Amino acid sequence: MNATTIPEEIATKAIDPKAYADDSVHDAFRWLRANKPLGKVELEGLYPFWMVTRHADILEVSRQNDLFHSGDMPTTFTTIEGDVAVRKMTGGSPHLVRSLVQMDAPDHPKYRVMTQAWFLPQNIRKLEDRIRQIAREHVDRMAELGGECDFVGEIALYYPLRVIMEILGVPAEDEPRMLRLTQELFGAQDPEMNRQRQEMMGTPEAMEALQAVIADFYMYFKGITDDRKANPAADLATVIATGEIDGAPLNDLEAMSYYIIVATAGHDTTSSSTAGAVWGLAANPEEFAKVKADPALIPGLVDEAIRWMTPVKHFMRSATEDTEIGGQKIAKGDWLWLAYPSGNRDEAVFEDPDAFKVDRKSGKHLAFGYGAHLCLGQHLAKMEMRILFEELLPRLKTLELAGEPKLAQANFVSGPKSLPIRYSFE
């Protein structure tokens, strides 16, 4: 083992989906930030890669999009076996889908600008009244549940889903299908959430299962595309179905990939952060009292929940040239894992980083990424959360945990999968 290699047990913990489910991954990240903030993971069955754990280094990589590409290698972590299986399925590409997150310039900005206007603050403000109506319906639903519920299974999954599906133009009756497919896509490593109901990470079987989920998305959105080409509507599906890049319509793979990223990322991460906010408030009565007494703290609650939960756990990048990050030489072609939950608990940036504080003053979190790949839907996500808490907090009198919350088992995108709470309304 050379000086840059991360000890095996720490490296294994940092990538193990189970460590994200029991939150012990933060122990590994804490050790790494203190001892080897930019170390190399060299484990059997994996391409070697750098684990980037410090806030400053993640920022440095994220803002240099020409130097660190998203699309040359797999954009999310996989094993050598998994990568080989995907390339076999795709005829050489490391990606099962080709969405914004897998693209680099010059393609990335062209595809991004297609839908960007929809997510600008001045445009999503027009949706505020409708989102407030949806939020109110979900708070009423909580009231009807009589003082106890699983906040994830009964509220957090459905509120952002309803919002993004309306924007996209998916009918309400198809929402359960979208939810199930999203959970099978992001929960692929969780035996309670994937199709096979078994543990899988980066195996050829896992890749085949993912391809089957993606094929189901494709089939569904193919119907929507055909419909919108014939009957354009004022929705995002029409923008994608009729969109052109360099004067030519999007091909099927790219159109379907676009739908998938909007349909899945548009609700899953927001539901995780929303559940994170309720978890943080239920577990910290003094924070609940603070934000209840002062609604001006709601935007702070929203940001803190996103930081504390960090639903997107990593993206991978690869170096296009020899370079140096944080004093560490990186060679052309090297693969890097950006560990967002670690950056978001970096002691150098956040005071008392493991604590949940609605009035946190220090640090800007990295949960939406940075640079060219900054999350397109960040303003929408924050607005949805703000509106929900503006509707919920004035009515909520008491809030506490009613059992042990459970986190999903996944090292790419994950959050709470159950959050039992007890509460009373004013």
TIDO-616260 format. One record per residue (C-alpha): residue in three letters; z, x, y. Coordinates in nm, 2 decimals. Each point is the difference from the previous one (the first is absolute). Layout:
// TIDO-616260
   res       pz       px       py
   ALA        Z        X        Y
...
END
This chain:
// TIDO-616260
   res       pz       px       py
   MET     0.00     0.00     0.00
   ASN    -0.10     0.15     0.33
   ALA     0.19    -0.04     0.33
   THR    -0.20    -0.30     0.11
   THR     0.05    -0.21    -0.32
   ILE     0.24    -0.29     0.00
   PRO     0.25     0.00    -0.28
   GLU    -0.12    -0.22    -0.28
   GLU     0.28    -0.26     0.01
   ILE    -0.04    -0.05     0.37
   ALA    -0.38    -0.02    -0.02
   THR     0.02    -0.25    -0.28
   LYS     0.25    -0.22     0.19
   ALA    -0.21     0.00     0.32
   ILE    -0.30    -0.15    -0.18
   ASP     0.18    -0.22    -0.26
   PRO    -0.06    -0.37     0.06
   LYS     0.35    -0.07    -0.15
   ALA     0.16     0.22     0.27
   TYR    -0.15    -0.23     0.26
   ALA     0.15    -0.30    -0.18
   ASP     0.35     0.14    -0.01
   ASP    -0.03     0.17     0.35
   SER     0.10     0.34    -0.15
   VAL    -0.33     0.14     0.13
   HIS     0.18     0.05     0.33
   ASP     0.22     0.26    -0.17
   ALA    -0.30     0.20    -0.09
   PHE    -0.15    -0.03     0.34
   ARG     0.33     0.10     0.17
   TRP     0.00     0.31    -0.22
   LEU    -0.36     0.08     0.08
   ARG     0.04    -0.04     0.38
   ALA     0.29     0.24    -0.01
   ASN    -0.13     0.25    -0.25
   LYS    -0.38    -0.02    -0.05
   PRO    -0.15    -0.24     0.26
   LEU    -0.35     0.10    -0.10
   GLY     0.01     0.10    -0.36
   LYS    -0.25    -0.02    -0.29
   VAL     0.03    -0.24    -0.29
   GLU    -0.13     0.17    -0.32
   LEU     0.06    -0.23    -0.29
   GLU    -0.19    -0.04    -0.33
   GLY    -0.28    -0.25     0.01
   LEU    -0.03     0.00     0.38
   TYR    -0.22     0.18     0.25
   PRO     0.24     0.23     0.20
   PHE     0.07    -0.15     0.34
   TRP     0.22     0.06     0.31
   MET     0.29    -0.24     0.07
   VAL     0.03    -0.05     0.37
   THR     0.34    -0.13     0.08
   ARG     0.08     0.08     0.37
   HIS    -0.08    -0.24     0.28
   ALA    -0.17     0.27     0.22
   ASP    -0.22     0.13    -0.29
   ILE    -0.11    -0.36    -0.10
   LEU    -0.10    -0.06     0.36
   GLU    -0.18     0.34     0.02
   VAL    -0.21    -0.09    -0.31
   SER    -0.06    -0.36     0.10
   ARG    -0.14     0.08     0.35
   GLN    -0.26     0.25    -0.13
   ASN    -0.24    -0.22    -0.18
   ASP    -0.28     0.25    -0.02
   LEU     0.22     0.26    -0.15
   PHE     0.17    -0.23    -0.25
   HIS    -0.23    -0.25    -0.17
   SER     0.10    -0.33    -0.16
   GLY    -0.31    -0.04    -0.22
   ASP    -0.09     0.33    -0.17
   MET     0.28    -0.04    -0.26
   PRO     0.19    -0.31    -0.12
   THR     0.16    -0.16     0.31
   THR     0.30    -0.11    -0.21
   PHE     0.18     0.22    -0.25
   THR    -0.13     0.00    -0.36
   THR     0.01     0.23    -0.30
   ILE    -0.29     0.22    -0.12
   GLU    -0.06    -0.25    -0.28
   GLY     0.00    -0.29     0.24
   ASP    -0.24     0.17     0.24
   VAL    -0.25     0.09    -0.28
   ALA     0.02    -0.36    -0.12
   VAL    -0.08    -0.14     0.35
   ARG    -0.29     0.24     0.05
   LYS    -0.14    -0.11    -0.34
   MET     0.01    -0.36     0.11
   THR    -0.15     0.06     0.35
   GLY    -0.26     0.26    -0.09
   GLY     0.18     0.29     0.17
   SER     0.20    -0.16     0.29
   PRO     0.38     0.05    -0.01
   HIS     0.04    -0.35     0.15
   LEU     0.00    -0.34    -0.17
   VAL    -0.04    -0.16     0.34
   ARG    -0.16     0.13     0.32
   SER     0.21    -0.14     0.29
   LEU     0.11     0.15     0.33
   VAL     0.27     0.21    -0.16
   GLN    -0.24     0.18    -0.22
   MET    -0.25     0.08     0.28
   ASP    -0.04     0.29     0.24
   ALA    -0.21     0.05     0.31
   PRO    -0.28    -0.09     0.07
   ASP     0.04    -0.31    -0.23
   HIS     0.36    -0.08     0.08
   PRO    -0.03    -0.08     0.37
   LYS    -0.32    -0.21    -0.06
   TYR     0.17    -0.22    -0.26
   ARG     0.33    -0.01     0.19
   VAL    -0.16    -0.13     0.33
   MET    -0.15    -0.29    -0.19
   THR     0.34    -0.19    -0.02
   GLN     0.20     0.20     0.25
   ALA    -0.03    -0.27     0.27
   TRP     0.16    -0.26    -0.22
   PHE     0.32     0.21    -0.01
   LEU     0.03     0.10     0.36
   PRO     0.32    -0.12     0.17
   GLN    -0.19    -0.22     0.26
   ASN    -0.18    -0.18    -0.29
   ILE     0.29    -0.05    -0.24
   ARG     0.19    -0.15     0.29
   LYS    -0.23    -0.30    -0.03
   LEU     0.15    -0.05    -0.35
   GLU     0.36     0.00     0.12
   ASP     0.04    -0.38     0.01
   ARG    -0.14    -0.05    -0.35
   ILE     0.20     0.29    -0.14
   ARG     0.32    -0.15     0.16
   GLN    -0.08    -0.33    -0.17
   ILE    -0.04     0.18    -0.34
   ALA     0.33     0.19     0.06
   ARG     0.18    -0.33     0.09
   GLU    -0.12    -0.16    -0.33
   HIS     0.15     0.29    -0.19
   VAL     0.33    -0.01     0.18
   ASP     0.01    -0.38    -0.07
   ARG    -0.07     0.09    -0.36
   MET     0.30     0.24     0.00
   ALA     0.22    -0.28     0.15
   GLU    -0.11    -0.24    -0.28
   LEU     0.09     0.26    -0.27
   GLY     0.36    -0.08     0.08
   GLY     0.16     0.33     0.09
   GLU    -0.11     0.23    -0.29
   CYS    -0.34     0.14    -0.09
   ASP    -0.20     0.30    -0.12
   PHE    -0.14     0.08     0.34
   VAL    -0.29     0.20    -0.15
   GLY    -0.11    -0.25    -0.26
   GLU     0.04    -0.31     0.23
   ILE    -0.07     0.12     0.36
   ALA    -0.11     0.36     0.05
   LEU    -0.30    -0.01    -0.23
   TYR    -0.14    -0.32     0.14
   TYR     0.03     0.02     0.38
   PRO    -0.22     0.31     0.07
   LEU    -0.24    -0.12    -0.28
   ARG    -0.06    -0.33     0.18
   VAL    -0.06     0.18     0.32
   ILE    -0.26     0.26    -0.13
   MET    -0.18    -0.25    -0.22
   GLU    -0.05    -0.23     0.30
   ILE    -0.14     0.29     0.20
   LEU    -0.22     0.10    -0.29
   GLY    -0.11    -0.36    -0.07
   VAL     0.14    -0.04    -0.35
   PRO     0.10    -0.36    -0.09
   ALA     0.37    -0.06    -0.05
   GLU    -0.05    -0.11    -0.36
   ASP    -0.13     0.35    -0.09
   GLU     0.31     0.18     0.14
   PRO     0.19     0.02    -0.33
   ARG    -0.31     0.17    -0.15
   MET    -0.01     0.25     0.28
   LEU     0.37     0.07    -0.03
   ARG    -0.02     0.05    -0.38
   LEU    -0.30     0.24     0.04
   THR     0.18     0.20     0.28
   GLN     0.31     0.04    -0.21
   GLU    -0.21     0.11    -0.30
   LEU    -0.18     0.25     0.23
   PHE     0.30     0.16     0.17
   GLY     0.25    -0.07    -0.28
   ALA    -0.22     0.18    -0.26
   GLN     0.28     0.23    -0.09
   ASP     0.27    -0.27    -0.03
   PRO     0.02    -0.16    -0.35
   GLU     0.12    -0.32     0.16
   MET    -0.30    -0.03     0.23
   ASN    -0.31     0.15    -0.17
   ARG    -0.22    -0.18    -0.24
   GLN     0.09     0.19    -0.31
   ARG     0.38    -0.05     0.05
   GLN     0.05     0.37    -0.08
   GLU     0.07     0.33     0.17
   MET    -0.32     0.18     0.11
   MET    -0.07     0.27     0.25
   GLY    -0.34     0.17     0.03
   THR    -0.11    -0.06    -0.36
   PRO    -0.36    -0.10    -0.08
   GLU     0.15    -0.34    -0.11
   ALA     0.17    -0.04     0.34
   MET    -0.33     0.08     0.18
   GLU    -0.18    -0.26    -0.22
   ALA     0.26    -0.26     0.08
   LEU    -0.04     0.08     0.37
   GLN    -0.37    -0.03    -0.03
   ALA     0.04    -0.35    -0.16
   VAL     0.22    -0.11     0.29
   ILE    -0.26     0.13     0.25
   ALA    -0.28    -0.18    -0.19
   ASP     0.20    -0.33     0.04
   PHE     0.03     0.06     0.37
   TYR    -0.38     0.07     0.01
   MET    -0.09    -0.32    -0.18
   TYR     0.22    -0.20     0.23
   PHE    -0.13     0.16     0.33
   LYS    -0.36    -0.01    -0.12
   GLY     0.02    -0.38     0.02
   ILE     0.15     0.02     0.35
   THR    -0.27     0.24     0.11
   ASP    -0.28    -0.22    -0.12
   ASP     0.16    -0.30     0.17
   ARG     0.05     0.18     0.33
   LYS    -0.35     0.13     0.01
   ALA    -0.13    -0.36    -0.03
   ASN     0.28    -0.16     0.21
   PRO     0.15     0.25     0.25
   ALA     0.35    -0.09     0.12
   ALA     0.24     0.14     0.26
   ASP     0.18     0.22    -0.25
   LEU     0.02     0.36    -0.11
   ALA    -0.18    -0.08    -0.33
   THR    -0.31    -0.09     0.21
   VAL     0.03     0.33     0.19
   ILE     0.00     0.20    -0.33
   ALA    -0.27    -0.22    -0.17
   THR    -0.24     0.03     0.29
   GLY     0.10     0.35     0.12
   GLU    -0.25     0.28     0.03
   ILE     0.04     0.38     0.00
   ASP    -0.29     0.20     0.16
   GLY    -0.21    -0.32     0.00
   ALA     0.04    -0.08    -0.37
   PRO     0.24    -0.25    -0.16
   LEU     0.30     0.13    -0.19
   ASN    -0.06     0.05    -0.37
   ASP     0.20    -0.20    -0.25
   LEU     0.25     0.28    -0.08
   GLU     0.07     0.06     0.37
   ALA     0.03    -0.37     0.09
   MET     0.23    -0.07    -0.29
   SER     0.21     0.31     0.07
   TYR     0.04    -0.12     0.36
   TYR     0.12    -0.34    -0.12
   ILE     0.24     0.16    -0.24
   ILE     0.16     0.23     0.27
   VAL     0.04    -0.29     0.24
   ALA     0.12    -0.25    -0.26
   THR     0.25     0.22    -0.16
   ALA     0.13     0.24     0.26
   GLY     0.00    -0.29     0.25
   HIS     0.29    -0.17    -0.17
   ASP     0.17     0.22    -0.27
   THR     0.13     0.27     0.24
   THR     0.12    -0.27     0.25
   SER     0.18    -0.19    -0.26
   SER     0.18     0.32    -0.11
   SER     0.10     0.08     0.36
   THR     0.12    -0.36     0.06
   ALA     0.21     0.01    -0.31
   GLY     0.13     0.34     0.10
   ALA     0.11    -0.14     0.34
   VAL     0.20    -0.29    -0.18
   TRP     0.14     0.25    -0.25
   GLY     0.11     0.23     0.28
   LEU     0.17    -0.28     0.19
   ALA     0.16    -0.15    -0.31
   ALA     0.14     0.33    -0.10
   ASN     0.12     0.10     0.36
   PRO     0.19    -0.30     0.15
   GLU     0.05     0.20     0.33
   GLU    -0.38     0.04     0.04
   PHE    -0.05    -0.37    -0.07
   ALA     0.26    -0.08     0.27
   LYS    -0.17     0.23     0.25
   VAL    -0.35    -0.15    -0.03
   LYS     0.14    -0.36    -0.02
   ALA     0.18     0.06     0.33
   ASP    -0.29     0.16     0.17
   PRO    -0.35    -0.12    -0.09
   ALA    -0.15     0.28     0.21
   LEU     0.09     0.23    -0.30
   ILE    -0.25    -0.18    -0.23
   PRO    -0.29     0.24     0.06
   GLY     0.25     0.28    -0.08
   LEU     0.10    -0.18    -0.32
   VAL    -0.37    -0.02    -0.09
   ASP    -0.07     0.37     0.05
   GLU     0.32     0.10    -0.18
   ALA    -0.08    -0.22    -0.30
   ILE    -0.35     0.16    -0.02
   ARG     0.14     0.35     0.02
   TRP     0.29    -0.07    -0.25
   MET    -0.23    -0.16    -0.26
   THR    -0.32     0.20     0.06
   PRO    -0.22    -0.22    -0.23
   VAL    -0.28     0.25    -0.02
   LYS     0.16     0.29    -0.19
   HIS    -0.29     0.25     0.02
   PHE    -0.36     0.08     0.06
   MET    -0.18     0.32    -0.12
   ARG    -0.21     0.23     0.21
   SER    -0.21     0.31    -0.09
   ALA    -0.06     0.30     0.22
   THR    -0.36     0.06     0.11
   GLU     0.08     0.36     0.12
   ASP     0.26     0.27    -0.05
   THR     0.28    -0.09     0.25
   GLU     0.38     0.02     0.06
   ILE     0.25    -0.28     0.02
   GLY     0.37     0.06     0.09
   GLY    -0.04     0.37    -0.07
   GLN    -0.15    -0.06    -0.35
   LYS    -0.36     0.11    -0.08
   ILE    -0.21    -0.28    -0.14
   ALA    -0.33     0.09    -0.17
   LYS    -0.33    -0.18     0.04
   GLY    -0.01    -0.27    -0.27
   ASP     0.38    -0.03    -0.04
   TRP     0.14    -0.35    -0.05
   LEU     0.29    -0.13     0.20
   TRP     0.25    -0.29    -0.05
   LEU     0.12    -0.14     0.33
   ALA     0.36    -0.13    -0.08
   TYR     0.05    -0.27     0.26
   PRO     0.35    -0.11    -0.11
   SER     0.11     0.36     0.03
   GLY    -0.15     0.04     0.35
   ASN     0.17    -0.33     0.10
   ARG     0.34     0.14    -0.10
   ASP    -0.04     0.35     0.15
   GLU     0.33     0.10     0.14
   ALA    -0.19     0.21     0.27
   VAL    -0.14    -0.32     0.14
   PHE     0.24    -0.29    -0.09
   GLU     0.37     0.01     0.05
   ASP     0.19    -0.12    -0.31
   PRO    -0.34    -0.08    -0.16
   ASP     0.13    -0.19    -0.31
   ALA     0.18    -0.25     0.22
   PHE    -0.15    -0.33     0.10
   LYS     0.03    -0.04     0.38
   VAL    -0.16    -0.28     0.20
   ASP     0.05     0.19     0.33
   ARG    -0.11     0.34    -0.13
   LYS    -0.11     0.22     0.29
   SER    -0.12     0.31    -0.17
   GLY    -0.34     0.08    -0.15
   LYS    -0.33    -0.18    -0.06
   HIS    -0.07    -0.09    -0.36
   LEU    -0.32     0.09    -0.19
   ALA    -0.02    -0.32    -0.21
   PHE    -0.34    -0.10     0.15
   GLY    -0.14     0.35    -0.04
   TYR    -0.15     0.19     0.30
   GLY    -0.33     0.12     0.14
   ALA    -0.33    -0.16    -0.10
   HIS     0.16    -0.18    -0.30
   LEU     0.28    -0.17     0.20
   CYS     0.05    -0.34    -0.15
   LEU    -0.25    -0.25     0.14
   GLY     0.24    -0.29    -0.05
   GLN     0.31     0.15     0.15
   HIS     0.02    -0.23     0.31
   LEU    -0.05    -0.30    -0.22
   ALA     0.27     0.11    -0.25
   LYS     0.25     0.06     0.28
   MET    -0.09    -0.33     0.17
   GLU     0.05    -0.20    -0.32
   MET     0.34     0.16    -0.06
   ARG     0.11    -0.05     0.36
   ILE    -0.10    -0.37     0.00
   LEU     0.18    -0.06    -0.34
   PHE     0.32     0.15     0.13
   GLU    -0.03    -0.18     0.33
   GLU    -0.01    -0.33    -0.20
   LEU     0.26     0.10    -0.26
   LEU     0.28     0.18     0.18
   PRO     0.10    -0.28     0.24
   ARG     0.04    -0.23    -0.29
   LEU     0.17     0.24    -0.24
   LYS     0.38    -0.01     0.02
   THR     0.10     0.23    -0.30
   LEU    -0.19     0.23    -0.22
   GLU     0.10     0.21    -0.30
   LEU    -0.13     0.14    -0.33
   ALA     0.05    -0.23    -0.30
   GLY    -0.08     0.26    -0.26
   GLU    -0.17     0.33    -0.05
   PRO    -0.34     0.04     0.17
   LYS    -0.27     0.15    -0.21
   LEU    -0.28     0.23     0.11
   ALA    -0.35     0.01    -0.16
   GLN    -0.08     0.30    -0.22
   ALA    -0.29     0.17     0.18
   ASN    -0.07     0.32     0.19
   PHE    -0.29    -0.12     0.21
   VAL     0.08    -0.34     0.16
   SER     0.33    -0.17    -0.08
   GLY     0.30    -0.19     0.14
   PRO     0.27    -0.25    -0.12
   LYS    -0.11    -0.22    -0.29
   SER     0.32    -0.21     0.01
   LEU     0.26    -0.05     0.28
   PRO     0.27    -0.25    -0.09
   ILE     0.17    -0.12     0.32
   ARG     0.26    -0.26     0.10
   TYR    -0.01    -0.14     0.35
   SER     0.09    -0.30     0.22
   PHE    -0.19    -0.15     0.29
   GLU     0.15    -0.10     0.34
END
